[in-house]
């Protein structure tokens, strides 16, 4: 038998052996190859996996909208923590500052109210499933807007919270929720004359879902803005509670500050400003921003810096030192307020805190840049505090 014949016979025996061998009814798979499943079950698992993200984003946006309406400082045109002061800061730091100046600053209260209601509507849409993709797309757009304004100054970018929110909403918008874990399945269906159920037309169902979502959002916003603001509204105490008044010299001061003259020696060289100005008559060339009699330990005097146009604050520390800082937060440009309990300058927008006793270095929050010091001069003879910058 030739070699070719032997190889042919060997192949034929191998084929016969494979035909006699019983086949395994379940194909063998390794650990990396997923088993074939019903597409419906795969869809259910995917939507179930996204459910925690959906609940978190929806509940967070509802809470954010309600919190803005409950906060007595937010829907104000001016003042610490107000939407007006935030928009003013965004104009300075945001890449879309000209748009904010053009469309936002003329209508600060309306913009704040629109953002709050939009957040509530988006959150309710995500939780209920009504107009789910549209709600998720709205959440993505609003988060991108927040990133370009409130979080733009956060460096590096991954410290900012708004980009993760944006991509979370984008994931939900792409995945959708085809009537799974929603209340859309509970919407009524019409019937024709023959008695057979016939669903509403797509246009009617869209209008019905939009109406339900709009009514729910307005109801929650109205309840938060009326009952919630009166019952749960945060009092203006602690952070940002200084309400400036003017003395006869036009200086804004803390009404709770002591008006008694300082004891002898308290206006010594230790009581110089952040800029380290010497107590010499030649240094007192700038505008007067306060008097020693207006400052008591742990009290503040607010003023406007004529050089930068930013708000500033004078603080007398416990050791008698008087310091001055620009109160524009180095994170997103909001106006920080003095917290009497802690002695820190605290941002009402995103929680940054600065220690005035240590050159206003940040001790908490999303920024690593201190507040800008403002050089001052303390004239112990006349009791005047003037700017030297």
C-alpha positions in Angstrom: 0.0 0.0 0.0 1.4 3.3 -1.0 1.8 6.2 1.4 -1.0 8.1 -0.2 -3.4 5.2 0.3 -2.4 4.9 4.0 -3.1 8.6 4.6 -6.5 8.3 2.9 -7.5 5.3 5.0 -6.4 7.1 8.2 -8.6 10.1 7.3 -11.6 7.8 6.6 -11.2 6.0 10.0 -11.0 9.4 11.8 -14.2 10.5 10.1 -16.0 7.3 11.1 -14.9 7.6 14.7 -16.2 11.2 14.9 -19.5 10.1 13.5 -19.9 7.3 16.1 -19.0 9.6 19.0 -22.1 11.1 20.7 -22.2 14.8 20.5 -22.4 17.0 23.5 -25.8 18.7 23.4 -24.4 21.9 25.0 -21.5 23.4 23.2 -18.4 23.9 25.3 -17.5 27.5 26.0 -14.7 29.1 27.9 -15.2 31.6 30.6 -14.8 34.6 28.3 -17.5 33.7 25.8 -21.0 34.7 27.0 -23.8 32.2 26.6 -26.5 33.1 24.1 -29.5 34.6 25.8 -32.9 35.9 25.0 -32.6 39.6 23.8 -35.4 40.5 26.1 -33.5 39.3 29.1 -30.4 41.1 28.0 -32.4 44.3 27.7 -33.9 43.8 31.2 -30.5 43.3 32.7 -29.0 46.4 31.0 -31.9 48.6 32.2 -31.7 47.1 35.7 -28.0 47.8 35.8 -28.6 51.5 34.8 -31.4 51.9 37.4 -29.2 53.0 40.3 -27.6 55.7 38.0 -31.0 56.8 36.9 -32.4 57.0 40.4 -29.3 58.9 41.7 -29.3 61.5 38.9 -33.1 62.0 39.0 -33.3 62.4 42.8 -30.2 64.6 42.8 -31.7 67.0 40.2 -35.0 67.2 42.0 -33.2 68.0 45.2 -31.0 70.6 43.5 -34.0 72.4 42.1 -35.9 72.3 45.4 -32.9 73.4 47.3 -32.5 76.5 45.1 -36.2 77.5 45.7 -36.0 76.9 49.4 -32.7 78.9 49.8 -33.8 82.5 50.6 -30.5 83.9 49.2 -30.5 82.2 45.8 -33.4 83.9 44.0 -31.9 87.4 44.5 -30.4 89.8 42.1 -27.5 90.7 44.5 -25.9 89.5 47.6 -23.7 86.5 48.7 -25.0 83.2 47.4 -27.5 84.9 45.0 -27.9 83.9 41.4 -27.0 87.5 40.5 -23.6 87.3 42.2 -22.9 83.9 40.6 -23.8 85.2 37.1 -21.5 88.2 37.7 -18.7 85.8 38.6 -19.3 83.6 35.6 -18.9 86.6 33.3 -15.3 86.9 34.6 -14.2 83.2 34.5 -16.4 81.4 32.0 -15.5 80.8 28.4 -19.2 81.7 27.6 -19.0 84.9 29.7 -20.2 87.2 26.9 -23.3 85.0 26.5 -23.9 85.1 30.3 -23.6 88.8 30.3 -25.9 89.2 27.3 -28.7 86.8 28.2 -28.2 86.0 31.9 -27.3 89.2 33.8 -30.3 91.3 32.7 -32.7 88.6 34.1 -30.9 87.0 37.1 -34.0 86.0 39.1 -35.8 84.6 36.0 -32.7 82.6 35.0 -32.4 81.2 38.5 -36.1 80.2 38.6 -35.9 78.6 35.1 -32.8 76.6 36.2 -34.6 75.4 39.3 -37.8 74.3 37.5 -35.8 72.7 34.7 -33.8 70.6 37.3 -37.0 69.5 38.9 -38.6 68.6 35.6 -35.5 66.7 34.4 -35.3 64.8 37.7 -39.0 63.8 37.6 -38.7 62.7 34.0 -35.8 60.4 34.8 -37.5 58.9 37.9 -40.9 58.4 36.2 -39.8 57.6 32.7 -42.0 60.3 31.2 -40.1 61.8 28.2 -37.1 59.9 29.4 -34.7 60.4 26.6 -35.7 64.1 26.4 -35.2 64.5 30.1 -31.8 62.8 30.0 -30.7 65.0 27.1 -31.8 68.0 29.1 -29.8 66.8 32.0 -26.8 66.4 29.8 -27.2 69.9 28.3 -27.7 71.5 31.8 -24.6 69.7 33.2 -22.5 70.9 30.3 -23.8 74.5 30.9 -22.8 74.1 34.6 -19.4 72.8 33.6 -18.8 75.8 31.3 -19.8 78.2 34.1 -19.7 77.0 37.7 -17.0 74.4 37.3 -14.8 75.9 34.6 -12.4 77.4 37.1 -11.9 74.0 38.8 -8.3 72.8 38.1 -7.7 70.0 37.2 -10.9 69.3 35.5 -11.6 66.0 37.2 -12.2 67.8 40.5 -15.3 69.4 39.1 -18.6 67.5 39.6 -20.5 68.6 36.4 -18.6 66.6 33.8 -19.4 63.2 35.5 -23.1 64.3 35.7 -23.0 65.2 32.0 -21.7 61.8 30.9 -24.1 60.0 33.3 -27.0 61.7 31.7 -25.6 61.0 28.2 -25.4 57.3 29.1 -29.1 57.3 30.1 -30.1 59.3 26.9 -28.3 56.7 24.7 -29.7 53.7 26.5 -33.3 54.9 26.9 -35.8 52.9 28.9 -38.4 51.3 26.5 -41.3 51.3 29.0 -39.3 49.4 31.6 -39.4 50.6 35.2 -41.6 53.6 34.2 -45.2 54.8 34.8 -45.7 55.1 31.0 -47.3 51.7 31.0 -50.0 53.0 33.3 -51.2 55.6 30.9 -54.7 55.0 29.7 -55.5 53.5 26.3 -58.5 54.5 24.1 -60.9 52.1 22.4 -62.7 52.3 19.1 -66.4 51.6 18.3 -65.8 47.9 17.9 -64.6 47.5 21.5 -61.0 46.6 20.6 -58.3 48.5 22.5 -56.5 51.0 20.4 -53.6 53.0 21.8 -53.5 56.8 21.6 -51.8 58.3 18.7 -48.1 59.1 19.3 -48.8 62.8 19.2 -51.5 62.5 21.8 -49.4 60.3 24.1 -46.5 62.8 23.7 -48.7 65.7 24.7 -50.2 63.7 27.6 -46.7 62.8 28.9 -45.4 66.4 28.5 -48.5 67.7 30.3 -48.1 65.3 33.2 -44.4 66.1 33.6 -45.0 69.8 33.4 -47.8 69.8 35.9 -45.8 67.7 38.3 -42.7 69.9 38.0 -44.6 73.1 38.5 -46.4 71.6 41.5 -43.2 70.5 43.2 -41.6 73.9 42.4 -44.6 75.8 43.7 -44.7 73.8 46.9 -40.9 74.2 47.5 -41.1 78.0 46.7 -44.0 78.7 49.1 -44.4 76.1 51.9 -40.9 74.8 51.7 -39.3 78.2 51.7 -41.3 79.3 54.8 -40.9 76.0 56.7 -37.5 74.6 55.6 -35.8 77.8 54.4 -32.3 78.2 55.7 -31.9 81.3 57.9 -29.1 83.7 56.9 -26.9 82.9 59.8 -23.2 82.0 59.8 -22.0 82.0 56.2 -22.7 85.2 54.4 -24.8 86.7 57.1 -23.2 90.2 57.0 -25.7 92.8 55.9 -23.6 95.9 55.2 -24.8 99.3 56.3 -23.2 102.6 55.7 -21.7 105.0 58.2 -21.6 108.7 57.5 -18.3 108.3 55.7 -19.8 105.8 53.2 -18.0 102.8 54.6 -19.8 99.5 54.6 -19.6 97.8 58.0 -20.8 94.8 59.9 -23.7 96.1 62.1 -22.7 93.8 64.9 -19.2 95.1 65.0 -18.0 97.1 68.1 -18.1 100.8 67.7 -15.9 101.5 70.7 -12.4 102.7 70.1 -9.6 100.1 70.4 -7.5 99.9 73.5 -4.1 101.6 73.5 -1.6 99.6 71.5 -4.1 97.7 69.4 -3.2 99.8 66.3 0.5 98.9 66.5 2.6 97.6 63.7 1.1 94.1 64.4 -2.2 95.5 63.1 -1.0 95.9 59.6 -2.7 94.6 56.5 -2.2 91.6 54.3 0.1 93.6 52.1 2.4 94.4 55.0 2.0 98.2 54.6 4.0 100.2 57.1 2.2 102.7 59.4 3.7 105.8 57.9 1.9 108.9 56.7 3.3 108.5 53.2 1.6 105.1 52.8 -1.9 106.5 53.5 -2.5 107.6 50.0 -5.5 105.3 49.0 -9.2 105.6 49.8 -10.4 105.1 53.4 -12.2 101.8 53.7 -12.8 101.6 57.5 -11.9 103.0 60.9 -10.4 101.1 63.8 -13.4 101.9 65.9 -15.5 99.8 63.5 -13.5 96.6 64.0 -13.7 94.3 66.9 -12.0 91.0 67.2 -13.7 88.4 65.0 -15.7 91.1 63.2 -15.6 92.2 59.5 -16.1 95.2 57.4 -16.9 94.9 53.7 -15.9 97.3 51.0 -15.5 97.5 47.2 -11.9 97.5 45.9 -11.6 100.5 43.6 -8.7 98.9 41.7 -10.3 95.6 40.7 -13.9 96.4 41.3 -14.3 93.2 43.4 -15.8 93.1 46.8 -13.4 93.0 49.7 -13.4 92.3 53.4 -11.5 93.6 56.4 -11.0 91.2 59.3 -9.5 91.8 62.7 -8.0 88.5 63.8 -7.9 87.3 67.4 -4.3 88.4 67.8 -5.2 92.0 66.8 -3.9 91.7 63.2 -6.1 93.4 60.6 -6.1 91.7 57.2 -7.9 92.4 53.9 -8.8 90.0 51.1 -10.6 90.0 47.8 -13.8 88.0 48.5 -14.2 86.6 45.0 -13.8 82.8 45.4 -10.9 81.4 43.4 -13.0 78.4 42.4 -16.0 79.7 40.5 -16.0 83.4 41.3 -18.8 83.5 43.9 -18.6 85.9 46.8 -17.3 84.3 50.0 -18.8 85.2 53.3 -17.4 85.3 56.8 -18.4 82.5 59.1 -18.2 83.8 62.7 -18.3 80.4 64.3 -15.3 79.0 62.5 -13.5 82.3 61.6 -13.2 81.2 58.0 -14.2 82.8 54.8 -16.6 80.3 53.2 -18.0 80.2 49.7 -21.8 79.6 49.6 -21.8 78.1 46.1 -19.5 75.1 46.3 -18.2 75.0 49.9 -14.7 76.3 49.5 -13.2 77.6 52.8 -10.3 79.9 53.4 -8.4 80.7 56.6 -7.8 84.5 56.9 -5.3 83.8 59.7 -3.0 82.0 57.2 -3.0 84.3 54.1 -6.5 83.0 53.2 -5.2 79.6 52.2 -7.9 77.1 51.2 -8.6 74.5 53.8 -11.6 72.8 52.1 -13.5 72.7 48.8 -12.6 72.4 45.2 -9.9 75.0 44.9 -6.2 75.1 45.8 -5.7 78.8 45.3 -5.9 81.3 48.2 -7.9 84.5 48.1 -6.1 87.6 46.8 -4.7 89.8 49.6 -5.5 93.5 49.4 -2.7 95.7 50.8 -3.9 98.2 53.4 -2.4 100.8 55.7 -3.5 101.3 59.3 -3.0 104.8 60.7 -3.0 104.5 64.4 -3.1 108.2 65.0 -6.3 108.9 63.1 -7.7 105.4 63.2 -8.2 105.2 59.5 -7.6 102.1 57.4 -6.8 102.9 53.8 -5.9 100.9 50.7 -2.3 101.2 49.4 -2.5 99.1 46.2 
